[in-house]
Amino acid sequence: CMTLNGTLSTKKQAAIAALLTSPSITEAAEASGIGRSTMHRWLEDPEFKQALSAAEADAISSAVRRMIGDMSDNLALMREIRDDPGSSAALKLRAAALVDASLLRWREAATLEERLVAIEARLTSEGR
């Protein structure tokens, strides 16, 4: 099902797009106009799995970029709730905890990213 230039066929590309947006494999197969057994067979194909993994990584990266874009607004909203004299103590506490947890998660993610880049660079320089 490969095209001449080595890319996935249009049907397989449609199947990958459907897998990214459908709640089940069966619904993804239906949405992309192929049979369920064909979808399962494609999911065992290394090239299809690699393309699906790449598409999932792209979707996750896109979502992370959107989340980063929203981060300042979300933190501002949580601070507004926390600082609002009309907010209940429980709501203020929850908003404060969310601000703290959010900042810690982002710091953890950034630290892990830095560490992974350093490890990959070391492995590359060692010829692994």
N, C-alpha and C positions, 0 to 999 in steps of 0.2 A: 504493500500500500504506500510505498515511498514514491515521491515525485522524482523527476529527473535530477533536480538540484540537491537531493539528499535531505529535504525537509519532510516533516510529517504531512500526510495527505490532509486535504480539507476536512474529511470526515473525522480523522483523528484529532485535528485541531479543534473541531466543534465538540468532540467528546471531552477533551481536556477543559474547554471553557464550561461545559455543562457540569463536569465534576467539581469545578470550583464554586459553582452556584447552587447546585442541587443538594437536597438533604440526604439523598441515598444514591447508590450506584444504579439501581433500577430506574429512578427518576432521571438520572443523568443520561442513561441509555435512551430512554424515551425522548428526552428533550433533544438529543443529538441525532435521533432517527436511526438508531442501530439497535440490535437485539442485546438483551442482557448478557447472553453467553459470549457475544462478540466483545462486549465491554470487559467482561472478566478475562477473556483471552488477551486483550490488549493490555490490561493491567498487569499481566505476567510478562509482557514483552519489555526487555531492558531499555530499548530506545524510547518506547512510550512512557515507561516509568520515569526515565531521566527527564523527558520533556515535561511530564506532569510535575515532577519535583521542582523543576526550574520555574514553571508557571506558579506553583504554590509559593515558592520563595519570592517571586516578583509581587504576588498579591500581598504577602506578609510585609514586604518592604514598603509597598504603597500604603498599607494600613498604618504602619509605624510612622511614616512621614506625615500622614494626616493626624495621627495622635500627637506627634511632636508639635504640629501646627496648632492643635487645640489645647496644648498643655498650659500655656499662659492663661488663656481664658478660663480653663477649668480650675486652675489654682486660684485665680482671682475670684471666681464664684464661691469656691470653698472658703476663702478668707472672708468674703462678704457675709456668708452665712454665719461663720464663726464669730465675726465682729458685730453682727446685728443684735442690738439690744432686745429686739422682739423675738429672737430665736430662743428656743428652750435650751436648757443646759445640756440635755442629751444630744440635741442637734448640733450644738456648738462643739461638744466633745467629739462627736462623729466627724464633723468637718475638719477639726484640727488633726484627728487621727488619720484621715484620708490625705491631708496635705503632707503629713510626715511620711506616711507609707508610700505615697507617690514619689516623693523626692528620694527616698531610700531605694525604691525599685529602679528608678532611672540611674541613680549612682551605681548600683550593682550592675546593671546592664552595661553601662559605659566602662566600668572596671573590667568586666568579663571580656568585652570587646577588645580592650587594650591588651589584655593578657593573651587572648587568642591570636591577635596580630603578631605579638612578640614571639609566641611559640611557633607560628607558621613561618615567620622570618628566620628563626633559628633553624628550623627543619630544612628550609630551602637552602640556607647557607651551608648546611652540613651535607647537602646533596641527597636528602631523603625524599 
